[in-house]
Amino acid sequence: MVISPVQYNFKVFDFAKVCKEISRNTLNDISVYGLLNEPKLTRDVKKLLLHHTILCICEFFIKHRSNVPSVLHFKPGSYTTRLHEFYSPDLIEDQIFKNIQKIQKLLPVRIFVCNVSFTTVAEHIQCNRGEGTEFLNSLNLFINSNNSERYTFSKVRQYALRNNLTFLNEEYFNQLKTKRLLFA
């Protein structure tokens, strides 16, 4: 689902689709590495979850074609996936939220953390309610304050080396940076 307000120059996407992709990819890797039998959220599972969270969010922004800024709407605690069936839903939600906070600091992607669900926000905007207008104004302020013209990938390079995130290489950074600069 997409919110594309006429009066503003941006698009808002629900994090649910990305979350399902994160869950699917993480579960595949967990089963490949034989970690599904462990009921506890181990360090290896957390690392896989971090890896796939970064990968899926970056892939979303790289593959998404738009001539306006794109924003992912994230509401903590509102996503249930297959991964939640194997581990405690609270632990998974907490870990995803921590990963989102790390990504916001490391990468030039726009993830708007909000305490209202995406469907509720979309309904408020469609019905032209005050809550919808307030959301759009706060989102516009977030986009304007989230300027990444001088962004360098030095922090994320160090982070990738420290956490063995091999997909975050020079070519991948250039794709993300080019996409980000084109539609900043």
Z-matrix of the N, CA and C atoms (Angstrom, degrees):
N
C 1 1.435
C 2 1.532 1 108.87
N 3 1.321 2 115.81 1 143.20
C 4 1.454 3 121.78 2 -175.92
C 5 1.527 4 109.48 3 -130.19
N 6 1.312 5 115.55 4 138.35
C 7 1.457 6 121.51 5 171.00
C 8 1.525 7 105.91 6 -109.01
N 9 1.312 8 115.69 7 121.41
C 10 1.459 9 121.14 8 179.49
C 11 1.525 10 108.38 9 -129.86
N 12 1.332 11 117.25 10 84.27
C 13 1.469 12 119.81 11 -176.55
C 14 1.527 13 112.03 12 -67.70
N 15 1.325 14 115.27 13 139.41
C 16 1.458 15 121.47 14 -177.37
C 17 1.526 16 111.29 15 -67.22
N 18 1.325 17 117.63 16 -39.94
C 19 1.452 18 121.81 17 -174.19
C 20 1.530 19 113.62 18 -77.44
N 21 1.338 20 118.00 19 -9.97
C 22 1.458 21 121.35 20 -179.89
C 23 1.525 22 109.11 21 -122.92
N 24 1.297 23 114.97 22 159.99
C 25 1.453 24 121.39 23 -176.16
C 26 1.534 25 110.39 24 -106.68
N 27 1.339 26 117.10 25 63.04
C 28 1.459 27 121.53 26 176.66
C 29 1.525 28 109.77 27 -158.51
N 30 1.340 29 114.42 28 166.89
C 31 1.463 30 121.56 29 175.36
C 32 1.521 31 107.90 30 -126.78
N 33 1.336 32 114.88 31 142.05
C 34 1.461 33 121.18 32 -179.96
C 35 1.525 34 108.02 33 -117.02
N 36 1.318 35 116.01 34 129.39
C 37 1.461 36 122.32 35 -179.41
C 38 1.517 37 110.13 36 -115.94
N 39 1.314 38 115.68 37 147.92
C 40 1.462 39 120.98 38 177.59
C 41 1.528 40 109.44 39 -77.50
N 42 1.311 41 115.69 40 140.16
C 43 1.460 42 122.14 41 179.81
C 44 1.535 43 112.06 42 -74.93
N 45 1.329 44 117.71 43 -11.73
C 46 1.468 45 121.24 44 -174.02
C 47 1.529 46 112.54 45 -57.47
N 48 1.317 47 117.69 46 -43.37
C 49 1.470 48 120.84 47 -179.00
C 50 1.529 49 110.71 48 -65.02
N 51 1.313 50 116.45 49 -41.80
C 52 1.459 51 120.88 50 177.91
C 53 1.525 52 110.31 51 -65.80
N 54 1.329 53 116.06 52 -39.16
C 55 1.465 54 121.05 53 179.88
C 56 1.533 55 111.25 54 -63.22
N 57 1.316 56 116.45 55 -40.56
C 58 1.472 57 119.58 56 177.55
C 59 1.523 58 111.37 57 -64.54
N 60 1.320 59 116.35 58 -37.83
C 61 1.470 60 120.75 59 177.71
C 62 1.526 61 110.51 60 -67.06
N 63 1.314 62 116.77 61 -40.66
C 64 1.467 63 121.44 62 176.92
C 65 1.524 64 109.70 63 -60.17
N 66 1.322 65 116.02 64 -46.52
C 67 1.457 66 121.57 65 -179.15
C 68 1.526 67 111.37 66 -62.34
N 69 1.318 68 115.84 67 -45.88
C 70 1.467 69 120.42 68 -178.36
C 71 1.524 70 110.90 69 -62.26
N 72 1.319 71 117.21 70 -48.47
C 73 1.465 72 121.12 71 -179.00
C 74 1.526 73 111.95 72 -66.14
N 75 1.318 74 116.43 73 -40.02
C 76 1.463 75 120.31 74 179.53
C 77 1.526 76 110.77 75 -65.34
N 78 1.337 77 116.89 76 -44.71
C 79 1.466 78 120.03 77 178.61
C 80 1.525 79 111.86 78 -62.57
N 81 1.323 80 117.15 79 -38.97
C 82 1.467 81 119.94 80 176.94
C 83 1.521 82 111.07 81 -60.07
N 84 1.326 83 116.69 82 -46.99
C 85 1.459 84 119.70 83 179.97
C 86 1.526 85 112.25 84 -68.36
N 87 1.323 86 117.13 85 -38.17
C 88 1.464 87 120.31 86 178.53
C 89 1.521 88 110.31 87 -61.71
N 90 1.330 89 116.68 88 -41.22
C 91 1.470 90 119.34 89 179.35
C 92 1.529 91 111.15 90 -70.75
N 93 1.335 92 117.48 91 -35.75
C 94 1.472 93 120.43 92 177.65
C 95 1.521 94 110.66 93 -63.21
N 96 1.328 95 116.77 94 -40.98
C 97 1.464 96 121.18 95 -178.56
C 98 1.522 97 113.04 96 -86.21
N 99 1.328 98 118.08 97 0.64
C 100 1.457 99 121.69 98 176.46
C 101 1.519 100 114.36 99 71.41
N 102 1.305 101 117.53 100 33.15
C 103 1.461 102 120.97 101 -177.79
C 104 1.526 103 113.02 102 -101.42
N 105 1.332 104 117.70 103 2.52
C 106 1.466 105 120.34 104 -178.38
C 107 1.530 106 112.66 105 -70.88
N 108 1.315 107 117.48 106 -23.56
C 109 1.458 108 120.58 107 -177.82
C 110 1.516 109 112.92 108 -74.45
N 111 1.325 110 116.54 109 -16.63
C 112 1.465 111 120.03 110 -179.48
C 113 1.520 112 109.32 111 -86.53
N 114 1.343 113 117.72 112 118.73
C 115 1.463 114 120.41 113 -178.07
C 116 1.522 115 113.49 114 -73.68
N 117 1.313 116 115.51 115 -14.06
C 118 1.456 117 120.74 116 -176.46
C 119 1.530 118 109.96 117 -93.46
N 120 1.322 119 116.51 118 148.50
C 121 1.452 120 122.23 119 176.96
C 122 1.529 121 107.92 120 -80.70
N 123 1.328 122 115.83 121 93.04
C 124 1.461 123 121.00 122 -174.60
C 125 1.525 124 111.01 123 -79.70
N 126 1.306 125 114.31 124 173.61
C 127 1.468 126 121.06 125 179.07
C 128 1.525 127 110.71 126 -61.92
N 129 1.321 128 117.10 127 -38.92
C 130 1.465 129 121.00 128 179.87
C 131 1.528 130 111.41 129 -65.59
N 132 1.319 131 116.81 130 -40.53
C 133 1.466 132 121.01 131 178.87
C 134 1.528 133 109.83 132 -66.53
N 135 1.324 134 116.34 133 -40.45
C 136 1.466 135 119.91 134 178.05
C 137 1.526 136 111.02 135 -62.98
N 138 1.332 137 115.84 136 -39.10
C 139 1.462 138 120.24 137 179.47
C 140 1.527 139 110.75 138 -66.61
N 141 1.336 140 116.63 139 -41.23
C 142 1.466 141 120.06 140 176.47
C 143 1.527 142 111.37 141 -64.20
N 144 1.317 143 116.36 142 -40.26
C 145 1.461 144 120.80 143 178.36
C 146 1.531 145 110.79 144 -64.17
N 147 1.316 146 117.27 145 -41.82
C 148 1.464 147 121.27 146 176.63
C 149 1.532 148 110.39 147 -62.72
N 150 1.319 149 115.79 148 -46.78
C 151 1.466 150 121.16 149 -179.95
C 152 1.529 151 110.80 150 -56.07
N 153 1.320 152 116.62 151 -49.98
C 154 1.462 153 120.12 152 -176.65
C 155 1.527 154 112.70 153 -73.78
N 156 1.326 155 117.57 154 -28.07
C 157 1.464 156 119.89 155 175.51
C 158 1.525 157 109.53 156 -64.93
N 159 1.323 158 116.68 157 -48.96
C 160 1.465 159 120.65 158 178.87
C 161 1.523 160 110.28 159 -62.84
N 162 1.319 161 116.70 160 -46.57
C 163 1.464 162 120.98 161 -177.66
C 164 1.526 163 111.88 162 -61.17
N 165 1.311 164 117.76 163 -48.03
C 166 1.471 165 120.89 164 -176.98
C 167 1.524 166 111.97 165 -67.61
N 168 1.317 167 117.29 166 -38.02
C 169 1.465 168 119.68 167 178.60
C 170 1.526 169 110.20 168 -68.28
N 171 1.320 170 117.31 169 -43.89
C 172 1.467 171 119.89 170 177.66
C 173 1.525 172 110.96 171 -62.94
N 174 1.327 173 116.89 172 -43.88
C 175 1.462 174 120.25 173 178.60
C 176 1.523 175 111.59 174 -61.96
N 177 1.315 176 117.15 175 -37.15
C 178 1.458 177 120.43 176 178.02
C 179 1.520 178 110.24 177 -60.73
N 180 1.328 179 116.61 178 -47.75
C 181 1.458 180 119.73 179 -177.98
C 182 1.525 181 112.49 180 -71.85
N 183 1.321 182 117.99 181 -30.54
C 184 1.464 183 119.89 182 178.16
C 185 1.529 184 110.79 183 -73.50
N 186 1.314 185 117.22 184 -44.20
C 187 1.468 186 120.72 185 -176.79
C 188 1.521 187 113.47 186 -77.41
N 189 1.316 188 116.51 187 -26.00
C 190 1.458 189 119.59 188 -177.66
C 191 1.523 190 109.81 189 -72.02
N 192 1.302 191 115.81 190 120.35
C 193 1.459 192 120.82 191 -178.63
C 194 1.523 193 109.22 192 -102.10
N 195 1.315 194 114.92 193 118.64
C 196 1.455 195 119.83 194 180.00
C 197 1.517 196 108.56 195 -155.88
N 198 1.321 197 116.32 196 147.62
C 199 1.460 198 119.11 197 177.87
C 200 1.525 199 111.91 198 -96.19
N 201 1.313 200 116.15 199 11.19
C 202 1.460 201 122.28 200 176.47
C 203 1.529 202 108.28 201 -128.29
N 204 1.339 203 117.77 202 159.52
C 205 1.466 204 119.80 203 178.15
C 206 1.537 205 111.81 204 -59.61
N 207 1.307 206 115.29 205 140.73
C 208 1.464 207 121.94 206 178.57
C 209 1.519 208 109.78 207 -110.67
N 210 1.331 209 114.83 208 142.20
C 211 1.460 210 121.38 209 -178.92
C 212 1.520 211 108.30 210 -132.41
N 213 1.333 212 116.52 211 137.08
C 214 1.464 213 121.46 212 172.33
C 215 1.525 214 108.15 213 -94.37
N 216 1.328 215 116.15 214 129.87
C 217 1.467 216 121.90 215 177.82
C 218 1.526 217 107.98 216 -93.48
N 219 1.321 218 116.53 217 120.63
C 220 1.463 219 121.61 218 -178.53
C 221 1.519 220 109.43 219 -120.87
N 222 1.324 221 116.07 220 125.14
C 223 1.468 222 121.90 221 174.16
C 224 1.529 223 107.61 222 -116.03
N 225 1.326 224 117.44 223 112.66
C 226 1.471 225 119.93 224 -179.20
C 227 1.528 226 111.96 225 -58.34
N 228 1.318 227 115.21 226 135.80
C 229 1.462 228 120.77 227 174.79
C 230 1.509 229 115.53 228 81.95
N 231 1.315 230 118.81 229 11.99
C 232 1.468 231 118.96 230 -175.50
C 233 1.520 232 113.66 231 -113.97
N 234 1.316 233 118.43 232 10.97
C 235 1.464 234 120.50 233 -177.16
C 236 1.519 235 109.90 234 -118.48
N 237 1.323 236 115.81 235 130.26
C 238 1.461 237 120.54 236 174.51
C 239 1.520 238 107.91 237 -123.73
N 240 1.300 239 115.12 238 127.15
C 241 1.459 240 121.62 239 -178.34
C 242 1.522 241 108.95 240 -132.51
N 243 1.303 242 115.65 241 -177.48
C 244 1.469 243 120.36 242 178.12
C 245 1.529 244 111.81 243 -64.04
N 246 1.308 245 116.36 244 -29.49
C 247 1.459 246 120.63 245 179.39
C 248 1.531 247 110.92 246 -63.09
N 249 1.324 248 116.72 247 -30.75
C 250 1.461 249 121.59 248 179.33
C 251 1.527 250 112.09 249 -69.14
N 252 1.338 251 117.27 250 -20.45
C 253 1.464 252 120.93 251 178.90
C 254 1.530 253 111.67 252 -74.69
N 255 1.330 254 116.80 253 -27.39
C 256 1.456 255 120.85 254 -176.30
C 257 1.525 256 113.12 255 -91.90
N 258 1.308 257 116.42 256 -29.09
C 259 1.457 258 121.41 257 -179.28
C 260 1.523 259 108.32 258 -126.79
N 261 1.296 260 116.41 259 167.24
C 262 1.457 261 121.30 260 179.78
C 263 1.534 262 110.00 261 -59.96
N 264 1.332 263 117.21 262 126.42
C 265 1.475 264 119.53 263 -179.73
C 266 1.526 265 113.05 264 -56.84
N 267 1.324 266 117.19 265 -35.87
C 268 1.468 267 120.12 266 179.24
C 269 1.527 268 111.13 267 -65.90
N 270 1.340 269 116.41 268 -40.79
C 271 1.464 270 119.79 269 179.12
C 272 1.524 271 111.70 270 -65.57
N 273 1.318 272 116.50 271 -42.00
C 274 1.463 273 120.92 272 -180.00
C 275 1.523 274 109.96 273 -65.24
N 276 1.320 275 116.97 274 -47.15
C 277 1.472 276 120.51 275 179.73
C 278 1.525 277 111.03 276 -61.19
N 279 1.326 278 116.66 277 -41.79
C 280 1.453 279 120.84 278 179.09
C 281 1.530 280 110.95 279 -63.64
N 282 1.323 281 116.38 280 -42.06
C 283 1.462 282 120.73 281 -179.25
C 284 1.532 283 110.73 282 -68.13
N 285 1.313 284 117.72 283 -41.02
C 286 1.470 285 120.52 284 177.88
C 287 1.528 286 109.90 285 -63.60
N 288 1.327 287 117.03 286 -41.89
C 289 1.465 288 120.35 287 178.90
C 290 1.531 289 111.08 288 -62.86
N 291 1.332 290 117.19 289 -41.98
C 292 1.463 291 120.48 290 177.02
C 293 1.526 292 110.72 291 -62.63
N 294 1.330 293 115.92 292 -40.64
C 295 1.464 294 119.86 293 178.34
C 296 1.528 295 111.29 294 -64.11
N 297 1.326 296 117.00 295 -40.24
C 298 1.471 297 121.50 296 178.21
C 299 1.527 298 109.79 297 -61.81
N 300 1.319 299 116.91 298 -42.54
C 301 1.461 300 119.85 299 178.85
C 302 1.527 301 111.81 300 -63.42
N 303 1.336 302 116.80 301 -38.71
C 304 1.465 303 120.35 302 176.59
C 305 1.519 304 110.53 303 -64.33
N 306 1.318 305 116.42 304 -44.19
C 307 1.462 306 121.32 305 -177.52
C 308 1.524 307 111.03 306 -63.88
N 309 1.324 308 117.02 307 -39.00
C 310 1.462 309 120.46 308 178.72
C 311 1.531 310 111.40 309 -61.23
N 312 1.317 311 117.14 310 -33.17
C 313 1.461 312 120.93 311 179.88
C 314 1.526 313 111.69 312 -81.09
N 315 1.331 314 117.00 313 -31.22
C 316 1.463 315 120.87 314 -173.15
C 317 1.526 316 114.78 315 -90.52
N 318 1.305 317 117.60 316 -38.77
C 319 1.463 318 121.16 317 -170.25
C 320 1.522 319 112.58 318 -114.83
N 321 1.329 320 117.07 319 154.47
C 322 1.464 321 120.44 320 179.16
C 323 1.528 322 111.84 321 -85.34
N 324 1.304 323 116.49 322 56.28
C 325 1.465 324 121.31 323 177.75
C 326 1.526 325 108.26 324 -116.53
N 327 1.321 326 114.90 325 151.21
C 328 1.466 327 119.80 326 -177.98
C 329 1.523 328 109.49 327 -102.30
N 330 1.327 329 115.56 328 111.72
C 331 1.462 330 121.90 329 175.59
C 332 1.522 331 106.42 330 -124.39
N 333 1.319 332 115.81 331 114.09
C 334 1.465 333 121.67 332 -176.85
C 335 1.519 334 108.46 333 -95.22
N 336 1.319 335 116.98 334 114.04
C 337 1.457 336 122.62 335 179.80
C 338 1.525 337 107.52 336 -89.92
N 339 1.323 338 115.31 337 124.98
C 340 1.461 339 120.78 338 -173.78
C 341 1.526 340 108.63 339 -139.72
N 342 1.328 341 117.47 340 152.92
C 343 1.464 342 120.33 341 -179.69
C 344 1.524 343 112.56 342 -95.67
N 345 1.331 344 117.42 343 8.55
C 346 1.461 345 122.44 344 177.83
C 347 1.531 346 107.85 345 -114.42
N 348 1.330 347 116.59 346 137.79
C 349 1.457 348 119.84 347 -177.31
C 350 1.524 349 111.56 348 -67.37
N 351 1.314 350 115.51 349 157.25
C 352 1.460 351 121.75 350 -177.30
C 353 1.525 352 111.34 351 -63.04
N 354 1.327 353 117.36 352 -42.16
C 355 1.469 354 120.18 353 -179.10
C 356 1.529 355 111.32 354 -65.66
N 357 1.319 356 117.28 355 -37.61
C 358 1.466 357 120.91 356 177.46
C 359 1.522 358 110.46 357 -65.45
N 360 1.321 359 116.34 358 -43.43
C 361 1.462 360 120.61 359 178.41
C 362 1.527 361 110.36 360 -62.50
N 363 1.329 362 116.31 361 -45.01
C 364 1.466 363 120.32 362 179.59
C 365 1.530 364 110.93 363 -60.96
N 366 1.307 365 116.33 364 -40.30
C 367 1.469 366 121.25 365 178.25
C 368 1.530 367 111.01 366 -64.28
N 369 1.332 368 117.05 367 -43.64
C 370 1.464 369 120.96 368 178.58
C 371 1.533 370 111.34 369 -62.49
N 372 1.314 371 115.91 370 -39.81
C 373 1.464 372 119.69 371 -179.74
C 374 1.522 373 110.58 372 -69.77
N 375 1.329 374 116.29 373 -42.49
C 376 1.461 375 120.62 374 -179.08
C 377 1.534 376 111.25 375 -64.73
N 378 1.331 377 117.15 376 -37.85
C 379 1.469 378 121.29 377 179.67
C 380 1.530 379 112.03 378 -85.03
N 381 1.331 380 116.66 379 0.76
C 382 1.459 381 122.31 380 177.69
C 383 1.536 382 112.24 381 59.59
N 384 1.322 383 115.51 382 43.72
C 385 1.466 384 121.41 383 178.65
C 386 1.529 385 110.19 384 -87.50
N 387 1.301 386 115.60 385 162.65
C 388 1.461 387 121.44 386 179.73
C 389 1.514 388 113.40 387 -62.38
N 390 1.346 389 117.15 388 -35.07
C 391 1.465 390 120.43 389 179.22
C 392 1.526 391 110.87 390 -64.02
N 393 1.331 392 116.33 391 -37.18
C 394 1.460 393 120.77 392 178.21
C 395 1.515 394 111.61 393 -66.91
N 396 1.319 395 116.23 394 -42.04
C 397 1.462 396 120.76 395 177.80
C 398 1.520 397 110.83 396 -65.40
N 399 1.318 398 116.55 397 -40.25
C 400 1.462 399 120.79 398 177.54
C 401 1.532 400 110.77 399 -63.23
N 402 1.328 401 115.99 400 -41.46
C 403 1.467 402 119.99 401 177.36
C 404 1.524 403 110.72 402 -61.66
N 405 1.332 404 117.31 403 -46.83
C 406 1.468 405 120.91 404 -179.27
C 407 1.528 406 111.37 405 -62.71
N 408 1.321 407 117.23 406 -39.13
C 409 1.471 408 120.31 407 178.17
C 410 1.521 409 111.47 408 -65.69
N 411 1.330 410 116.81 409 -43.21
C 412 1.470 411 119.51 410 179.05
C 413 1.527 412 110.74 411 -67.93
N 414 1.312 413 117.03 412 -35.06
C 415 1.464 414 120.69 413 177.48
C 416 1.526 415 110.48 414 -68.52
N 417 1.313 416 117.46 415 -40.40
C 418 1.461 417 121.39 416 177.40
C 419 1.522 418 110.02 417 -62.33
N 420 1.324 419 117.23 418 -41.57
C 421 1.462 420 121.69 419 177.12
C 422 1.532 421 110.50 420 -63.09
N 423 1.339 422 116.14 421 -41.43
C 424 1.469 423 121.57 422 178.00
C 425 1.527 424 110.67 423 -61.04
N 426 1.318 425 117.31 424 -44.91
C 427 1.471 426 121.56 425 -179.30
C 428 1.524 427 110.51 426 -64.78
N 429 1.319 428 116.61 427 -43.62
C 430 1.462 429 120.04 428 -179.53
C 431 1.522 430 112.42 429 -67.60
N 432 1.317 431 117.59 430 -31.96
C 433 1.464 432 120.58 431 179.60
C 434 1.528 433 112.07 432 -83.93
N 435 1.309 434 117.30 433 -16.32
C 436 1.459 435 122.29 434 -178.86
C 437 1.525 436 109.11 435 -93.25
N 438 1.305 437 116.55 436 67.23
C 439 1.452 438 122.62 437 -177.33
C 440 1.521 439 109.60 438 -92.98
N 441 1.302 440 116.18 439 129.11
C 442 1.468 441 119.28 440 -176.17
C 443 1.525 442 111.95 441 -125.94
N 444 1.316 443 117.53 442 32.10
C 445 1.460 444 120.15 443 -179.47
C 446 1.523 445 111.96 444 -62.91
N 447 1.317 446 116.79 445 -37.06
C 448 1.463 447 120.66 446 -178.20
C 449 1.522 448 112.29 447 -99.52
N 450 1.295 449 116.78 448 20.64
C 451 1.458 450 120.66 449 -176.44
C 452 1.526 451 110.53 450 -69.60
N 453 1.300 452 115.99 451 132.27
C 454 1.461 453 121.38 452 172.42
C 455 1.526 454 107.03 453 -118.15
N 456 1.275 455 116.07 454 156.90
C 457 1.450 456 120.63 455 -176.08
C 458 1.527 457 112.26 456 -96.25
N 459 1.319 458 117.83 457 21.61
C 460 1.464 459 120.08 458 -176.76
C 461 1.529 460 112.04 459 -66.29
N 462 1.341 461 117.73 460 -42.20
C 463 1.466 462 119.98 461 179.99
C 464 1.522 463 111.63 462 -63.79
N 465 1.314 464 115.75 463 -44.43
C 466 1.461 465 118.51 464 -177.54
C 467 1.529 466 111.23 465 -72.34
N 468 1.310 467 118.10 466 -29.54
C 469 1.469 468 119.92 467 175.04
C 470 1.519 469 110.33 468 -63.07
N 471 1.331 470 116.14 469 -46.16
C 472 1.460 471 120.10 470 178.32
C 473 1.532 472 110.48 471 -63.27
N 474 1.322 473 116.12 472 -41.77
C 475 1.463 474 120.97 473 179.37
C 476 1.535 475 110.48 474 -63.54
N 477 1.321 476 116.90 475 -41.33
C 478 1.468 477 121.43 476 179.56
C 479 1.520 478 110.97 477 -64.41
N 480 1.317 479 117.02 478 -41.44
C 481 1.465 480 120.06 479 177.70
C 482 1.524 481 111.28 480 -65.64
N 483 1.325 482 116.09 481 -41.70
C 484 1.465 483 120.88 482 -178.04
C 485 1.532 484 111.60 483 -66.64
N 486 1.355 485 117.54 484 -34.53
C 487 1.460 486 121.73 485 -176.48
C 488 1.524 487 113.99 486 -105.66
N 489 1.323 488 117.24 487 11.33
C 490 1.471 489 122.74 488 178.40
C 491 1.523 490 112.81 489 54.40
N 492 1.321 491 116.88 490 44.01
C 493 1.457 492 121.69 491 176.12
C 494 1.526 493 107.34 492 -90.82
N 495 1.317 494 115.92 493 86.17
C 496 1.462 495 121.73 494 -169.59
C 497 1.524 496 113.94 495 -69.85
N 498 1.323 497 118.42 496 -24.18
C 499 1.465 498 119.38 497 -178.84
C 500 1.522 499 111.69 498 -72.19
N 501 1.326 500 117.73 499 -17.60
C 502 1.466 501 120.90 500 179.91
C 503 1.524 502 109.43 501 -85.10
N 504 1.323 503 116.10 502 75.01
C 505 1.452 504 120.96 503 -179.79
C 506 1.527 505 110.41 504 -106.12
N 507 1.316 506 116.33 505 -176.90
C 508 1.473 507 121.79 506 -176.17
C 509 1.526 508 112.26 507 -59.98
N 510 1.321 509 116.73 508 -42.52
C 511 1.470 510 120.65 509 -179.47
C 512 1.529 511 110.96 510 -64.02
N 513 1.308 512 116.54 511 -42.06
C 514 1.467 513 121.38 512 179.42
C 515 1.522 514 110.92 513 -64.32
N 516 1.334 515 116.60 514 -41.74
C 517 1.459 516 120.69 515 177.65
C 518 1.520 517 110.95 516 -62.24
N 519 1.325 518 116.00 517 -41.69
C 520 1.461 519 119.28 518 -179.95
C 521 1.522 520 111.63 519 -63.85
N 522 1.333 521 118.06 520 -38.28
C 523 1.467 522 121.26 521 176.54
C 524 1.522 523 110.78 522 -62.51
N 525 1.324 524 115.82 523 -47.05
C 526 1.462 525 120.55 524 -178.78
C 527 1.524 526 111.01 525 -66.41
N 528 1.316 527 116.77 526 -41.05
C 529 1.462 528 121.00 527 -179.03
C 530 1.529 529 110.51 528 -66.78
N 531 1.327 530 117.78 529 -43.75
C 532 1.457 531 121.66 530 179.25
C 533 1.525 532 110.26 531 -61.40
N 534 1.301 533 116.70 532 -45.86
C 535 1.454 534 121.54 533 178.74
C 536 1.526 535 110.40 534 -61.51
N 537 1.302 536 116.45 535 -42.03
C 538 1.450 537 121.70 536 -177.97
C 539 1.528 538 111.03 537 -67.98
N 540 1.328 539 117.82 538 -41.55
C 541 1.451 540 120.82 539 -179.25
C 542 1.525 541 112.21 540 -70.24
N 543 1.321 542 116.48 541 -33.18
C 544 1.449 543 119.58 542 -179.80
C 545 1.520 544 111.86 543 -65.96
N 546 1.314 545 116.97 544 -38.67
C 547 1.458 546 120.85 545 -174.19
C 548 1.517 547 111.86 546 -122.92
N 549 1.298 548 117.97 547 41.85
C 550 1.474 549 122.17 548 -179.15
C 551 1.511 550 111.73 549 -75.15
